[in-house]
Amino acid sequence: MRNTGICSIVMIFGVLALSACSRESADWKSATTADTTEAYQQFLQQHPRSSNSAAAHARLKALTEDRDWQVAAAADTRSAYEQFISQHADSKWAQEARIRIENFAQTGSTATTPASAPVAASAPAAAAAATHPPDQGHRTAQAAPAKSQASSKAATAASGNFVQLGAFSTKERAQSEWKQLSARFPTELKSLKPDYIAGPSKHGTVYRLRVAVSSASAAKGLCSALKKHSQLCVPGTA
């Protein structure tokens, strides 16, 4: 009789254990199907010692990072990216956030740097030029490189305005990004030509993807349109 009672108790505990395992399995399936931060948080609250808790924590972390990155990219401000890094320093998006912060810093310094302008000749130099004007051949030789340089930067030189669409570790990545962007935004970018500006940064050489625009208002309008789709766009002046 006593053995029968013990067996009954063991069977009851076994049934309860199986029921708990079955409920945990169902809850885990529900969480992975929903695949939201709320679903994984609820699972961890209900099953903190589950064998799936590590996977739940990892997925919760990834979803939180992705959500916060979308918020930062939508705001597209230096402070938003700085806040993201402070919260997710080891995130897969951290390097991109640092580059975008650097974009803002670079654009800010560019914007406050006066555009190159002809320097007025000193009085002696002007007098010498008037007394000894350069011959036609010399003027032609000087015009050739000037024309070549103007040709390569014609659009930017026309207004001095551009927008920066990103910074990349290689020119190839910048070119690949342009192909994707021009396909994604054919209406906004159809008449624009890309320019790849190499320069130093805190993280090594970067290639900044820029396109020249006709005016400051055009730059503002383009960035406004692209930012609606969470696309980085920083206006600047050359």
C-alpha positions as CSV (number, residue, x, y, z in Angstrom):
1,M,0.0,0.0,0.0
2,R,2.8,2.3,0.9
3,N,4.6,1.6,-2.3
4,T,1.5,2.3,-4.2
5,G,1.2,5.7,-2.6
6,I,4.8,6.5,-3.4
7,C,4.3,5.5,-7.0
8,S,1.3,7.7,-7.2
9,I,3.2,10.7,-5.9
10,V,6.0,10.0,-8.4
11,M,3.5,9.8,-11.2
12,I,1.9,13.0,-10.2
13,F,5.2,14.8,-10.1
14,G,6.1,13.3,-13.5
15,V,2.8,14.5,-15.0
16,L,3.4,18.0,-13.5
17,A,7.0,18.1,-14.9
18,L,5.8,17.0,-18.3
19,S,3.0,19.6,-18.2
20,A,5.5,22.3,-17.2
21,C,7.9,21.3,-20.0
22,S,5.0,21.3,-22.5
23,R,3.9,24.7,-21.4
24,E,7.5,26.1,-21.6
25,S,7.9,24.6,-25.0
26,A,4.6,26.2,-26.2
27,D,5.6,29.6,-24.7
28,W,9.0,29.5,-26.4
29,K,7.3,28.7,-29.7
30,S,4.9,31.6,-29.2
31,A,7.8,34.0,-28.4
32,T,9.9,33.0,-31.4
33,T,6.8,33.2,-33.7
34,A,6.0,36.7,-32.4
35,D,9.7,37.6,-32.4
36,T,9.2,40.9,-30.5
37,T,10.9,42.4,-27.4
38,E,7.7,42.1,-25.5
39,A,7.3,38.4,-26.3
40,Y,10.8,37.5,-25.2
41,Q,10.5,39.6,-22.0
42,Q,7.3,37.8,-21.1
43,F,8.9,34.4,-21.8
44,L,11.9,35.2,-19.5
45,Q,9.5,36.4,-16.8
46,Q,7.6,33.1,-16.9
47,H,10.6,30.9,-17.4
48,P,13.7,32.5,-16.0
49,R,15.6,29.2,-15.7
50,S,14.6,27.8,-19.0
51,S,17.2,26.2,-21.2
52,N,16.1,28.7,-23.8
53,S,16.8,31.7,-21.6
54,A,20.2,32.4,-23.1
55,A,18.7,32.4,-26.6
56,A,15.9,34.6,-25.4
57,H,18.3,37.2,-23.9
58,A,20.4,37.2,-27.1
59,R,17.4,37.8,-29.3
60,L,16.0,40.4,-27.0
61,K,19.3,42.3,-27.1
62,A,19.4,42.1,-30.9
63,L,15.9,43.4,-31.3
64,T,16.5,46.2,-28.8
65,E,19.6,47.3,-30.7
66,D,17.7,47.2,-34.0
67,R,14.9,49.2,-32.6
68,D,17.2,51.8,-31.1
69,W,19.2,52.0,-34.3
70,Q,16.0,52.7,-36.3
71,V,15.1,55.5,-33.9
72,A,18.6,57.0,-34.2
73,A,18.6,56.7,-38.0
74,A,15.1,58.3,-38.2
75,A,16.2,61.2,-36.1
76,D,19.5,61.4,-38.0
77,T,21.2,63.7,-35.6
78,R,24.6,63.6,-34.1
79,S,23.2,63.5,-30.6
80,A,20.9,60.5,-31.6
81,Y,23.9,58.5,-32.8
82,E,26.0,59.4,-29.7
83,Q,23.1,58.2,-27.5
84,F,22.9,55.0,-29.4
85,I,26.7,54.3,-28.9
86,S,26.4,55.1,-25.2
87,Q,23.7,52.4,-24.9
88,H,25.1,49.9,-27.4
89,A,28.8,50.3,-27.6
90,D,29.4,46.8,-28.9
91,S,26.5,46.7,-31.3
92,K,26.8,45.7,-35.0
93,W,25.6,49.2,-35.7
94,A,28.2,51.0,-33.5
95,Q,30.8,51.4,-36.2
96,E,28.2,52.9,-38.6
97,A,27.0,55.2,-35.9
98,R,30.6,56.4,-35.3
99,I,31.1,57.1,-39.0
100,R,27.9,59.0,-39.1
101,I,28.9,61.1,-36.1
102,E,32.1,61.8,-38.0
103,N,30.1,62.7,-41.0
104,F,28.4,65.4,-39.1
105,A,31.7,66.6,-37.6
106,Q,33.4,66.7,-41.0
107,T,30.4,68.4,-42.6
108,G,30.3,71.0,-39.9
109,S,34.0,71.8,-40.3
110,T,33.5,72.0,-44.1
111,A,30.5,74.2,-43.8
112,T,32.4,76.7,-41.5
113,T,35.4,76.7,-43.8
114,P,35.2,79.5,-46.3
115,A,34.9,78.4,-49.9
116,S,38.0,78.8,-51.9
117,A,38.0,82.2,-53.6
118,P,40.5,84.1,-55.8
119,V,42.9,86.0,-53.7
120,A,43.3,89.6,-54.7
121,A,46.8,90.2,-56.2
122,S,49.1,92.5,-54.3
123,A,49.8,95.9,-55.8
124,P,53.3,95.0,-57.0
125,A,52.1,91.8,-58.6
126,A,49.2,93.5,-60.3
127,A,51.6,96.1,-61.7
128,A,54.0,93.5,-62.9
129,A,51.2,91.7,-64.6
130,A,50.0,94.9,-66.3
131,T,53.6,95.7,-67.5
132,H,54.4,92.1,-68.6
133,P,51.2,90.3,-69.6
134,P,51.6,86.6,-70.2
135,D,51.8,85.5,-73.8
136,Q,49.0,83.5,-75.4
137,G,50.9,80.2,-75.1
138,H,51.4,80.6,-71.4
139,R,47.7,81.5,-70.9
140,T,46.7,78.4,-72.9
141,A,49.0,76.1,-70.8
142,Q,47.4,77.5,-67.6
143,A,43.9,77.1,-68.9
144,A,44.2,73.4,-69.7
145,P,44.6,72.1,-66.2
146,A,42.1,74.7,-64.9
147,K,39.6,73.5,-67.4
148,S,40.2,69.9,-66.5
149,Q,39.7,70.6,-62.8
150,A,36.6,72.6,-63.4
151,S,35.2,69.7,-65.5
152,S,35.6,67.2,-62.7
153,K,33.9,69.5,-60.2
154,A,31.6,71.4,-62.4
155,A,28.4,70.7,-60.6
156,T,29.8,71.5,-57.2
157,A,31.6,74.6,-58.3
158,A,28.4,75.9,-59.8
159,S,26.7,76.3,-56.5
160,G,29.2,75.0,-53.9
161,N,26.4,72.8,-52.4
162,F,26.3,69.1,-52.0
163,V,24.8,66.3,-49.8
164,Q,26.7,63.5,-48.2
165,L,25.0,60.1,-48.3
166,G,27.5,58.1,-46.3
167,A,31.1,57.3,-45.5
168,F,32.7,53.9,-46.2
169,S,35.9,52.0,-45.6
170,T,36.5,51.4,-49.3
171,K,35.6,53.2,-52.6
172,E,34.1,49.9,-53.8
173,R,31.6,50.0,-50.9
174,A,30.8,53.6,-51.6
175,Q,30.2,52.8,-55.2
176,S,28.0,49.8,-54.3
177,E,26.0,52.0,-51.9
178,W,25.4,54.5,-54.7
179,K,24.1,51.7,-57.0
180,Q,21.6,50.7,-54.3
181,L,20.6,54.2,-53.5
182,S,20.1,55.2,-57.1
183,A,17.9,52.2,-57.6
184,R,16.0,52.8,-54.4
185,F,15.4,56.5,-55.0
186,P,15.3,56.9,-58.8
187,T,13.2,60.0,-58.7
188,E,15.3,61.9,-56.1
189,L,18.7,60.9,-57.5
190,K,18.1,60.4,-61.2
191,S,19.9,63.6,-62.3
192,L,22.7,63.5,-59.8
193,K,26.3,62.2,-60.2
194,P,28.2,60.6,-57.4
195,D,31.6,61.8,-56.1
196,Y,33.8,59.7,-53.9
197,I,35.9,61.8,-51.6
198,A,38.8,60.0,-49.8
199,G,39.9,61.4,-46.5
200,P,41.4,60.5,-43.1
201,S,39.2,59.7,-40.1
202,K,39.6,58.4,-36.6
203,H,38.9,55.0,-38.0
204,G,41.3,55.1,-40.9
205,T,40.7,56.3,-44.5
206,V,37.1,56.7,-45.4
207,Y,35.4,57.4,-48.7
208,R,32.6,59.9,-48.5
209,L,29.8,59.5,-51.0
210,R,28.6,62.9,-52.1
211,V,26.4,64.4,-54.8
212,A,26.5,68.0,-56.0
213,V,23.2,69.9,-56.0
214,S,22.2,73.2,-57.5
215,S,21.5,75.2,-54.3
216,A,21.2,75.1,-50.5
217,S,17.5,74.7,-50.8
218,A,17.9,71.8,-53.2
219,A,20.2,70.1,-50.6
220,K,17.6,70.7,-47.9
221,G,14.8,69.3,-50.0
222,L,16.7,66.2,-51.1
223,C,17.7,65.4,-47.5
224,S,14.1,66.0,-46.3
225,A,12.9,63.5,-48.9
226,L,15.6,60.8,-48.1
227,K,15.3,61.1,-44.3
228,K,11.6,60.1,-44.6
229,H,13.0,56.7,-45.5
230,S,15.7,56.8,-42.7
231,Q,18.4,57.4,-45.3
232,L,21.5,59.4,-44.1
233,C,21.7,62.7,-45.8
234,V,23.9,65.6,-44.6
235,P,23.9,68.9,-46.6
236,G,27.1,70.8,-46.9
237,T,29.0,73.4,-48.8
238,A,32.3,73.0,-50.7
